[in-house]
Amino acid sequence: MSSIKNQLETLVALQHAETEILSIERDLAGIDGHIETLNAEVEEYEDRMAAFRSSLDALKLQYRTDEREIKVIDSQIGKSKEKLRSVKTNKEYQSILKEIDDLKHKSSDIEDRMIEHLERVETADNELDTRETELSEIKKEVAAKQEEIRQRAEGQRRVLADLQKERNEIWQTVEPKLQTLYTRVKQQGHGIAVAAIADAVCQVCRMNIPPQQYHELLRMDMLRMCPNCQRIIYPKVLLEEEDS
């Protein structure tokens, strides 16, 4: 009984080490993806910022274009007024006055548009300042998260190295025949070779084992397999009592 119990305790310790190793390896495999996701968040915000700046630049360009057009119209009005001094007929005089009036209306419309653009530019400039501050904070937050992830990953790598060493040391204490059995069962059991039985229920496949088999298992006189999932089984209550 003692020999079987020792073997089971060794296999349980081996399974525990391998399960922890697999869990850490999965976490580490996702580290790069997590960091890339954080980078993508920053890039997405930067893209929105670029689009906003482009829109703001277009507003400013339109404002400058309107300014130049106002100057052209003012020049045209000045030239039209010069013409008034040399007209010879009332018809020409009225025509030039209408031309000047039309130019003034056009200039007024452009000025109204410029005022609207200027208000939008001022609002957008203020919003841009706010967004740039937000972007700066987001970058700091992302950098801090990435550093935290890297630090945690470094700690996990150290734990992983210790677990791999522990696993190898345990493996060396397992008899060759038991190594073969453990390896075969682990392959068939999707990485899980050992299962606890609590209250006659396999804690891996969650199926009941027959009462007679459970009583036989409690004797711990030989290695037994779960009749459902074919994993190596042990009575959880006895090993827990031994550990307590």
C-alpha positions as CSV (number, residue, x, y, z in Angstrom):
1,M,0.0,0.0,0.0
2,S,2.8,2.4,0.9
3,S,4.6,1.8,-2.4
4,I,1.4,2.4,-4.4
5,K,0.6,5.4,-2.4
6,N,4.1,6.8,-3.0
7,Q,3.7,6.2,-6.7
8,L,0.4,8.0,-6.8
9,E,1.8,10.9,-4.8
10,T,4.7,11.1,-7.2
11,L,2.3,11.0,-10.2
12,V,0.0,13.6,-8.7
13,A,3.0,15.9,-8.1
14,L,4.2,15.3,-11.7
15,Q,0.7,16.0,-13.1
16,H,0.5,19.2,-11.0
17,A,3.9,20.4,-12.2
18,E,3.0,19.7,-15.8
19,T,-0.4,21.4,-15.5
20,E,1.2,24.5,-14.1
21,I,3.8,24.5,-16.8
22,L,1.1,24.2,-19.5
23,S,-0.9,27.1,-17.9
24,I,2.2,29.4,-17.8
25,E,3.2,28.5,-21.4
26,R,-0.3,29.4,-22.6
27,D,-0.1,32.7,-20.7
28,L,3.3,33.5,-22.2
29,A,2.1,32.6,-25.7
30,G,-0.5,35.3,-25.4
31,I,1.9,38.0,-24.2
32,D,2.9,39.3,-27.6
33,G,-0.8,39.3,-28.7
34,H,-1.8,41.3,-25.6
35,I,1.0,43.9,-26.3
36,E,0.0,44.1,-29.9
37,T,-3.6,44.7,-28.9
38,L,-2.6,47.6,-26.7
39,N,-0.4,49.0,-29.6
40,A,-3.4,48.7,-31.9
41,E,-5.5,50.8,-29.5
42,V,-3.0,53.6,-29.6
43,E,-2.7,53.4,-33.4
44,E,-6.4,53.5,-33.7
45,Y,-6.6,56.7,-31.6
46,E,-3.7,58.2,-33.6
47,D,-5.5,57.4,-36.8
48,R,-8.6,59.3,-35.5
49,M,-6.3,62.1,-34.4
50,A,-4.8,62.3,-37.9
51,A,-8.2,62.4,-39.5
52,F,-9.3,65.2,-37.1
53,R,-6.1,67.2,-37.9
54,S,-6.8,66.7,-41.6
55,S,-10.3,68.1,-41.2
56,L,-9.0,71.0,-39.1
57,D,-6.3,71.7,-41.7
58,A,-9.0,71.7,-44.4
59,L,-11.0,74.3,-42.5
60,K,-8.0,76.5,-42.1
61,L,-7.1,76.2,-45.7
62,Q,-10.7,77.2,-46.7
63,Y,-10.4,80.2,-44.4
64,R,-7.2,81.3,-46.0
65,T,-8.7,80.7,-49.5
66,D,-11.6,82.9,-48.5
67,E,-9.2,85.6,-47.3
68,R,-7.5,85.6,-50.6
69,E,-10.9,85.8,-52.4
70,I,-11.9,88.7,-50.3
71,K,-8.7,90.6,-51.3
72,V,-9.4,89.8,-55.0
73,I,-13.0,91.1,-54.6
74,D,-11.8,94.2,-52.8
75,S,-9.4,94.9,-55.7
76,Q,-12.2,94.4,-58.2
77,I,-14.4,96.8,-56.2
78,G,-11.6,99.3,-56.3
79,K,-11.2,99.0,-60.0
80,S,-15.0,99.3,-60.5
81,K,-15.0,102.5,-58.5
82,E,-12.2,103.8,-60.7
83,K,-14.4,103.1,-63.8
84,L,-17.2,105.3,-62.3
85,R,-15.0,108.3,-62.8
86,S,-14.7,107.8,-66.5
87,V,-18.2,106.6,-67.5
88,K,-20.1,108.7,-70.1
89,T,-23.6,107.4,-69.8
90,N,-26.1,106.7,-67.0
91,K,-26.5,103.1,-68.3
92,E,-22.8,102.4,-67.8
93,Y,-22.9,104.1,-64.4
94,Q,-25.8,102.0,-63.3
95,S,-24.2,98.9,-64.6
96,I,-21.0,99.5,-62.7
97,L,-22.9,100.3,-59.5
98,K,-24.7,97.0,-59.8
99,E,-21.3,95.3,-60.4
100,I,-20.0,96.9,-57.2
101,D,-23.1,95.9,-55.3
102,D,-22.9,92.3,-56.5
103,L,-19.2,92.2,-55.5
104,K,-20.1,93.6,-52.0
105,H,-22.8,91.0,-51.6
106,K,-20.4,88.2,-52.6
107,S,-17.8,89.6,-50.2
108,S,-20.4,89.7,-47.4
109,D,-21.3,86.1,-48.0
110,I,-17.7,85.0,-47.9
111,E,-17.1,87.0,-44.7
112,D,-20.1,85.3,-43.1
113,R,-18.7,82.0,-44.1
114,M,-15.2,83.0,-42.8
115,I,-16.8,83.8,-39.4
116,E,-18.4,80.4,-39.3
117,H,-15.2,78.7,-40.3
118,L,-13.2,80.7,-37.7
119,E,-15.6,79.6,-35.0
120,R,-15.3,76.0,-36.1
121,V,-11.5,76.3,-36.2
122,E,-11.4,77.7,-32.7
123,T,-13.6,75.0,-31.4
124,A,-11.6,72.3,-33.3
125,D,-8.3,73.8,-32.0
126,N,-9.5,73.5,-28.4
127,E,-10.8,69.9,-29.0
128,L,-7.4,69.1,-30.6
129,D,-5.6,70.2,-27.5
130,T,-7.9,68.0,-25.4
131,R,-7.4,65.0,-27.7
132,E,-3.7,65.4,-27.7
133,T,-3.7,65.4,-23.9
134,E,-5.9,62.3,-24.0
135,L,-3.5,60.6,-26.4
136,S,-0.5,61.4,-24.3
137,E,-2.3,59.9,-21.2
138,I,-3.3,56.8,-23.3
139,K,0.3,56.3,-24.4
140,K,1.5,56.5,-20.8
141,E,-1.2,54.1,-19.7
142,V,-0.4,51.7,-22.5
143,A,3.3,51.9,-21.8
144,A,2.7,51.2,-18.1
145,K,0.4,48.2,-18.9
146,Q,3.0,46.8,-21.4
147,E,5.8,47.1,-18.8
148,E,3.6,45.4,-16.2
149,I,2.9,42.6,-18.7
150,R,6.6,42.3,-19.5
151,Q,7.5,42.2,-15.8
152,R,4.8,39.6,-15.1
153,A,6.0,37.6,-18.1
154,E,9.6,37.7,-16.7
155,G,8.3,36.4,-13.4
156,Q,6.4,33.7,-15.1
157,R,9.4,32.6,-17.0
158,R,11.4,32.2,-13.8
159,V,8.5,30.2,-12.3
160,L,8.4,28.2,-15.5
161,A,12.1,27.4,-15.3
162,D,11.7,26.2,-11.7
163,L,8.6,24.1,-12.6
164,Q,10.4,22.5,-15.5
165,K,13.3,21.7,-13.3
166,E,11.0,20.3,-10.6
167,R,9.1,18.3,-13.2
168,N,12.3,16.7,-14.6
169,E,13.4,15.8,-11.1
170,I,10.1,14.2,-10.3
171,W,10.2,12.3,-13.7
172,Q,13.6,10.9,-12.8
173,T,12.1,9.2,-9.7
174,V,9.4,7.5,-11.7
175,E,10.1,3.9,-12.7
176,P,10.5,3.3,-16.4
177,K,7.3,1.1,-16.7
178,L,5.3,3.8,-14.9
179,Q,6.8,6.4,-17.1
180,T,5.5,4.5,-20.2
181,L,2.1,4.1,-18.6
182,Y,1.9,7.8,-17.6
183,T,3.0,9.0,-21.1
184,R,0.5,6.8,-22.8
185,V,-2.4,7.8,-20.6
186,K,-1.5,11.5,-20.9
187,Q,-1.5,11.3,-24.7
188,Q,-4.9,9.6,-24.6
189,G,-6.3,11.9,-21.9
190,H,-5.4,15.2,-23.7
191,G,-2.5,16.1,-21.4
192,I,-4.2,14.9,-18.1
193,A,-3.0,11.5,-17.0
194,V,-4.0,11.5,-13.3
195,A,-7.5,12.1,-11.9
196,A,-8.7,12.4,-8.3
197,I,-11.8,10.5,-7.2
198,A,-14.0,12.3,-4.7
199,D,-17.2,10.7,-3.4
200,A,-16.9,8.1,-6.2
201,V,-16.8,10.8,-8.9
202,C,-13.9,11.3,-11.3
203,Q,-12.9,15.0,-11.0
204,V,-11.7,15.1,-14.6
205,C,-14.5,13.4,-16.6
206,R,-17.1,14.0,-13.8
207,M,-18.5,10.5,-14.1
208,N,-19.3,8.2,-11.2
209,I,-17.4,5.0,-10.8
210,P,-19.1,1.8,-9.5
211,P,-19.3,1.5,-5.7
212,Q,-17.3,-1.7,-5.7
213,Q,-14.5,-0.1,-7.7
214,Y,-14.5,2.9,-5.4
215,H,-14.0,0.6,-2.4
216,E,-11.2,-1.2,-4.2
217,L,-9.6,2.1,-5.0
218,L,-9.6,3.0,-1.3
219,R,-7.4,0.0,-0.6
220,M,-4.7,1.6,-2.7
221,D,-3.1,-1.8,-3.3
222,M,-2.6,-1.3,-7.0
223,L,-2.8,1.4,-9.7
224,R,-6.3,1.6,-11.1
225,M,-7.9,3.4,-14.1
226,C,-11.1,5.4,-14.4
227,P,-13.6,3.1,-16.2
228,N,-14.9,6.1,-18.1
229,C,-11.9,8.3,-19.1
230,Q,-9.2,5.6,-18.6
231,R,-7.0,8.0,-16.5
232,I,-4.9,6.8,-13.6
233,I,-7.1,7.5,-10.5
234,Y,-6.5,8.0,-6.8
235,P,-8.8,8.5,-3.8
236,K,-8.6,12.2,-3.0
237,V,-9.7,11.8,0.6
238,L,-6.8,9.5,1.5
239,L,-4.1,11.6,0.0
240,E,-5.6,14.7,1.6
241,E,-5.7,13.0,5.0
242,E,-2.1,12.0,4.5
243,D,-1.1,15.6,3.7
244,S,-3.1,17.1,6.6
